[in-house]
Amino acid sequence: MNKIIIKFLSLLTFFIITSCVNTNDIDVINKEKMVSILIEMHLTEESVMELKLPEDTSETFFTEKEKEIFRKYRVDEETYRKSYSYYFFRPVELESIYDKVIDSLSFYQQLN
């Protein structure tokens, strides 16, 4: 369970650090859409962990579910990665995004 989270965050951190973000060159996902994507990512990650599959199977399954999320929101992985990096280097904006994500996830948890 924690291994998936660690790997996901490590991979995300790697992409953030290695990304050269020039705000003039990228089309950033708007905040509301980013919130929705992140909520789905976190819920999907949790549901995959609850399946208690072998680690490599969980990672593969999550990757496929992640692709479905990108298709649903009509975003490619590169745009998502660059947008996340863009917000990462703007902590006030990222905090406002994650405040909404956390509120929504907390509400969702109360319902279940």
C-alpha positions in Angstrom: 0.0 0.0 0.0 2.6 2.5 1.1 5.0 1.3 -1.6 2.6 2.4 -4.3 2.2 5.8 -2.8 6.0 6.2 -2.4 6.6 5.1 -6.0 3.9 7.4 -7.3 5.2 10.3 -5.4 8.8 9.5 -6.3 7.9 9.3 -10.0 5.9 12.5 -9.7 8.8 14.3 -8.0 11.2 13.0 -10.7 9.0 14.5 -13.4 8.6 17.7 -11.5 12.3 18.1 -11.0 13.3 17.2 -14.5 10.6 19.2 -16.2 11.7 22.6 -17.6 8.6 24.6 -17.2 8.3 27.7 -19.4 4.8 29.0 -18.8 4.7 30.5 -22.3 5.2 27.0 -23.9 2.6 25.0 -22.1 -1.1 24.9 -21.9 -1.8 24.5 -18.2 -4.8 22.6 -17.0 -7.1 25.0 -15.2 -7.4 24.7 -11.5 -10.9 23.2 -11.4 -10.1 20.5 -13.9 -6.9 19.8 -12.0 -8.8 19.4 -8.8 -11.2 16.9 -10.5 -8.3 14.9 -12.0 -6.4 14.8 -8.6 -9.6 13.6 -6.8 -10.1 10.8 -9.2 -6.4 9.9 -9.1 -6.4 9.6 -5.3 -9.7 7.7 -5.2 -8.4 5.3 -7.9 -5.1 4.8 -6.1 -7.0 4.0 -2.9 -9.3 1.5 -4.7 -6.4 -0.2 -6.3 -4.6 -0.5 -3.0 -7.7 -2.1 -1.4 -7.6 -4.9 -4.0 -4.4 -6.2 -2.4 -2.9 -7.3 -5.6 0.7 -8.1 -6.1 2.7 -4.8 -6.3 3.6 -5.1 -10.0 0.0 -5.9 -10.9 -1.3 -3.0 -8.8 1.1 -0.6 -10.6 0.0 -1.9 -14.0 -3.6 -1.6 -13.1 -3.2 1.9 -11.7 -1.4 3.0 -14.8 -4.3 1.8 -16.9 -6.8 3.5 -14.7 -4.7 6.7 -14.8 -4.9 6.6 -18.6 -8.7 6.3 -18.4 -8.8 9.4 -16.2 -6.7 11.3 -18.7 -9.0 10.2 -21.5 -12.1 11.2 -19.4 -10.7 14.7 -18.9 -9.2 14.9 -22.4 -5.7 15.5 -21.1 -2.5 13.7 -22.1 0.0 12.6 -19.5 2.6 15.2 -20.6 0.1 18.1 -20.2 -0.9 16.7 -16.8 2.8 16.4 -15.7 3.7 19.9 -16.9 0.6 21.4 -15.3 1.4 19.7 -12.0 4.9 21.0 -12.3 3.6 24.5 -13.1 1.5 24.5 -10.0 4.2 22.8 -7.9 6.4 25.9 -8.4 3.5 28.1 -7.4 2.8 26.9 -3.9 -0.1 29.3 -3.2 -2.0 28.0 -6.3 -1.1 24.3 -5.5 -2.3 24.8 -1.9 -5.6 26.1 -3.1 -6.0 23.1 -5.4 -5.1 20.6 -2.7 -7.4 22.4 -0.2 -10.3 21.5 -2.6 -9.0 18.0 -3.2 -8.7 17.3 0.5 -12.1 18.8 1.2 -13.7 16.6 -1.5 -11.9 13.5 -0.3 -12.9 14.1 3.3 -16.5 14.5 2.2 -16.3 11.4 0.1 -14.8 9.5 3.1 -17.7 10.6 5.3 -20.2 9.3 2.8 -18.6 5.8 2.7 
